Amino acid sequence: MTVTVIYGSDAGATQAVANRIAARLQGRSVDIKTASVADFETASLLILGCPTYGLGDLQSDWDDHYHLLEEANLAGKRVALFGTGDQFTYPDTFVDAMGILYDTVVERGATVIGFTDTGGYDFTASFAERDGRFVGLALDQDQQPGKTEDRITNWIASLG
């Protein structure tokens, strides 16, 4: 299985998570700033990671290079998502960027795997919540850094 993790990160927290996930899955980690459409299309498992900025926005590099995702043929591709956010400072938009990515990959024909339970978080709304679950791995490095490692481990195990 070939794994590619594509991420955007300004301060480095999301990049660190992407690198950990890629290392555990013996995959490669690609910054969205240097990604190509082929990076989205060639892996047997594609993992996308993005922090949520402001009031539910994509991280700036994702925003600048989003056209790559929109151009990619993801028909039949397995895609997993992770998002980083701050559930206490932004309780109404917690990991919203992950929901934006989700809608686009589904529209592009992907099968999304790795949904997670919303239990253990304290937020009021999230665009990444569908049918009572997150569309991927939600991480809060600001308020719950001690839970990150276990959440990553459990999520990776669920990807099969």
C-alpha positions as a Markdown table, in Angstrom:
| # | Residue | x | y | z |
|---|---|---|---|---|
| 1 | Met | 0.0 | 0.0 | 0.0 |
| 2 | Thr | 1.3 | 3.4 | -0.9 |
| 3 | Val | 0.4 | 6.3 | 1.4 |
| 4 | Thr | 0.7 | 10.0 | 0.7 |
| 5 | Val | -0.2 | 12.6 | 3.4 |
| 6 | Ile | -0.8 | 16.0 | 2.0 |
| 7 | Tyr | -0.9 | 18.8 | 4.5 |
| 8 | Gly | -0.9 | 22.6 | 5.0 |
| 9 | Ser | 0.8 | 24.2 | 8.0 |
| 10 | Asp | 1.9 | 27.6 | 9.1 |
| 11 | Ala | 3.3 | 27.1 | 12.6 |
| 12 | Gly | 4.3 | 23.5 | 12.2 |
| 13 | Ala | 1.7 | 21.7 | 14.3 |
| 14 | Thr | -0.2 | 20.2 | 11.4 |
| 15 | Gln | 3.1 | 19.3 | 9.6 |
| 16 | Ala | 4.3 | 17.4 | 12.7 |
| 17 | Val | 1.1 | 15.4 | 12.8 |
| 18 | Ala | 1.3 | 14.7 | 9.0 |
| 19 | Asn | 4.9 | 13.5 | 9.4 |
| 20 | Arg | 4.0 | 11.2 | 12.4 |
| 21 | Ile | 1.1 | 9.7 | 10.4 |
| 22 | Ala | 3.2 | 9.2 | 7.3 |
| 23 | Ala | 6.1 | 7.6 | 9.3 |
| 24 | Arg | 3.7 | 5.2 | 11.0 |
| 25 | Leu | 2.1 | 4.1 | 7.7 |
| 26 | Gln | 5.5 | 4.0 | 5.9 |
| 27 | Gly | 4.3 | 6.7 | 3.6 |
| 28 | Arg | 5.4 | 10.1 | 2.4 |
| 29 | Ser | 4.4 | 13.5 | 3.6 |
| 30 | Val | 3.9 | 16.3 | 1.1 |
| 31 | Asp | 3.4 | 20.0 | 1.8 |
| 32 | Ile | 0.4 | 21.3 | -0.2 |
| 33 | Lys | 2.7 | 24.2 | -1.4 |
| 34 | Thr | 4.8 | 21.6 | -3.4 |
| 35 | Ala | 2.1 | 19.1 | -4.2 |
| 36 | Ser | 1.0 | 18.2 | -7.7 |
| 37 | Val | -2.2 | 16.7 | -9.0 |
| 38 | Ala | -0.3 | 13.4 | -9.3 |
| 39 | Asp | 0.4 | 13.4 | -5.6 |
| 40 | Phe | -3.4 | 13.2 | -5.0 |
| 41 | Glu | -4.0 | 10.6 | -7.6 |
| 42 | Thr | -1.2 | 8.0 | -7.3 |
| 43 | Ala | -1.3 | 6.8 | -3.6 |
| 44 | Ser | -3.5 | 3.8 | -2.7 |
| 45 | Leu | -4.4 | 5.7 | 0.5 |
| 46 | Leu | -4.5 | 9.5 | 0.4 |
| 47 | Ile | -4.5 | 11.4 | 3.7 |
| 48 | Leu | -5.3 | 15.1 | 3.8 |
| 49 | Gly | -4.6 | 17.3 | 6.8 |
| 50 | Cys | -5.5 | 20.9 | 7.4 |
| 51 | Pro | -5.8 | 23.3 | 10.3 |
| 52 | Thr | -8.9 | 25.5 | 10.6 |
| 53 | Tyr | -8.1 | 29.2 | 10.6 |
| 54 | Gly | -10.2 | 32.1 | 11.7 |
| 55 | Leu | -13.9 | 31.4 | 11.6 |
| 56 | Gly | -13.8 | 28.1 | 9.8 |
| 57 | Asp | -11.4 | 28.8 | 6.9 |
| 58 | Leu | -8.8 | 26.6 | 5.2 |
| 59 | Gln | -5.2 | 27.3 | 6.1 |
| 60 | Ser | -3.7 | 29.8 | 3.6 |
| 61 | Asp | -1.5 | 27.3 | 1.6 |
| 62 | Trp | -4.5 | 25.0 | 1.2 |
| 63 | Asp | -6.6 | 28.0 | 0.0 |
| 64 | Asp | -3.9 | 29.0 | -2.5 |
| 65 | His | -3.5 | 25.5 | -3.9 |
| 66 | Tyr | -7.0 | 24.1 | -3.5 |
| 67 | His | -7.4 | 23.9 | -7.3 |
| 68 | Leu | -5.0 | 20.8 | -7.2 |
| 69 | Leu | -7.6 | 18.9 | -5.2 |
| 70 | Glu | -10.4 | 20.1 | -7.4 |
| 71 | Glu | -8.6 | 18.9 | -10.5 |
| 72 | Ala | -7.6 | 15.5 | -9.1 |
| 73 | Asn | -9.5 | 12.4 | -10.2 |
| 74 | Leu | -10.3 | 10.6 | -7.0 |
| 75 | Ala | -12.8 | 8.1 | -8.3 |
| 76 | Gly | -12.6 | 5.0 | -6.2 |
| 77 | Lys | -9.7 | 6.3 | -4.2 |
| 78 | Arg | -9.6 | 5.7 | -0.4 |
| 79 | Val | -9.1 | 9.1 | 1.4 |
| 80 | Ala | -8.7 | 9.8 | 5.1 |
| 81 | Leu | -8.8 | 13.2 | 6.6 |
| 82 | Phe | -7.4 | 14.9 | 9.7 |
| 83 | Gly | -7.8 | 18.4 | 11.0 |
| 84 | Thr | -6.3 | 20.5 | 13.8 |
| 85 | Gly | -8.2 | 23.2 | 15.6 |
| 86 | Asp | -8.9 | 24.8 | 18.9 |
| 87 | Gln | -12.3 | 23.8 | 20.3 |
| 88 | Phe | -12.3 | 26.3 | 23.2 |
| 89 | Thr | -11.3 | 29.4 | 21.3 |
| 90 | Tyr | -13.4 | 28.5 | 18.2 |
| 91 | Pro | -16.1 | 26.3 | 19.6 |
| 92 | Asp | -18.5 | 27.1 | 16.7 |
| 93 | Thr | -16.0 | 26.3 | 13.9 |
| 94 | Phe | -13.9 | 23.4 | 15.4 |
| 95 | Val | -12.0 | 21.6 | 12.6 |
| 96 | Asp | -14.3 | 23.1 | 9.9 |
| 97 | Ala | -11.6 | 22.9 | 7.3 |
| 98 | Met | -11.7 | 19.1 | 7.5 |
| 99 | Gly | -15.4 | 19.3 | 6.5 |
| 100 | Ile | -14.5 | 21.5 | 3.5 |
| 101 | Leu | -12.0 | 18.9 | 2.3 |
| 102 | Tyr | -14.5 | 16.1 | 2.9 |
| 103 | Asp | -17.1 | 17.7 | 0.6 |
| 104 | Thr | -14.6 | 18.2 | -2.2 |
| 105 | Val | -13.1 | 14.7 | -2.0 |
| 106 | Val | -16.6 | 13.1 | -2.0 |
| 107 | Glu | -17.5 | 15.3 | -5.0 |
| 108 | Arg | -14.4 | 14.1 | -6.8 |
| 109 | Gly | -15.4 | 10.4 | -6.3 |
| 110 | Ala | -13.4 | 9.3 | -3.3 |
| 111 | Thr | -14.4 | 6.9 | -0.6 |
| 112 | Val | -13.7 | 8.5 | 2.8 |
| 113 | Ile | -12.6 | 6.3 | 5.6 |
| 114 | Gly | -11.5 | 7.1 | 9.2 |
| 115 | Phe | -14.6 | 8.7 | 10.7 |
| 116 | Thr | -14.2 | 9.3 | 14.4 |
| 117 | Asp | -16.5 | 9.8 | 17.4 |
| 118 | Thr | -17.1 | 13.3 | 18.7 |
| 119 | Gly | -17.0 | 12.2 | 22.3 |
| 120 | Gly | -14.2 | 13.7 | 24.4 |
| 121 | Tyr | -14.3 | 17.1 | 22.7 |
| 122 | Asp | -16.0 | 20.2 | 24.0 |
| 123 | Phe | -17.3 | 22.2 | 21.0 |
| 124 | Thr | -20.7 | 23.6 | 19.9 |
| 125 | Ala | -20.6 | 23.2 | 16.1 |
| 126 | Ser | -18.3 | 21.8 | 13.4 |
| 127 | Phe | -18.7 | 21.6 | 9.6 |
| 128 | Ala | -16.7 | 18.4 | 9.9 |
| 129 | Glu | -19.4 | 16.7 | 11.9 |
| 130 | Arg | -21.7 | 14.5 | 9.8 |
| 131 | Asp | -24.3 | 12.2 | 11.3 |
| 132 | Gly | -22.9 | 12.7 | 14.8 |
| 133 | Arg | -19.3 | 11.8 | 13.8 |
| 134 | Phe | -16.3 | 13.7 | 12.6 |
| 135 | Val | -15.4 | 13.0 | 8.9 |
| 136 | Gly | -11.8 | 12.2 | 10.0 |
| 137 | Leu | -9.4 | 12.6 | 12.9 |
| 138 | Ala | -10.0 | 15.8 | 14.9 |
| 139 | Leu | -7.0 | 17.1 | 17.0 |
| 140 | Asp | -6.7 | 20.0 | 19.4 |
| 141 | Gln | -3.0 | 20.5 | 19.9 |
| 142 | Asp | -3.8 | 23.7 | 21.9 |
| 143 | Gln | -6.3 | 22.4 | 24.5 |
| 144 | Gln | -5.8 | 18.6 | 24.5 |
| 145 | Pro | -2.2 | 17.9 | 23.4 |
| 146 | Gly | -2.0 | 14.9 | 25.8 |
| 147 | Lys | -4.7 | 13.1 | 23.8 |
| 148 | Thr | -3.1 | 13.5 | 20.4 |
| 149 | Glu | -0.9 | 10.4 | 20.4 |
| 150 | Asp | -3.7 | 8.0 | 21.5 |
| 151 | Arg | -6.1 | 9.6 | 19.0 |
| 152 | Ile | -3.6 | 9.1 | 16.1 |
| 153 | Thr | -2.9 | 5.5 | 17.1 |
| 154 | Asn | -6.5 | 4.6 | 17.3 |
| 155 | Trp | -7.3 | 6.4 | 14.1 |
| 156 | Ile | -4.5 | 4.7 | 12.1 |
| 157 | Ala | -5.7 | 1.3 | 13.4 |
| 158 | Ser | -9.2 | 2.1 | 12.1 |
| 159 | Leu | -8.0 | 2.8 | 8.6 |
| 160 | Gly | -7.4 | -0.9 | 8.0 |
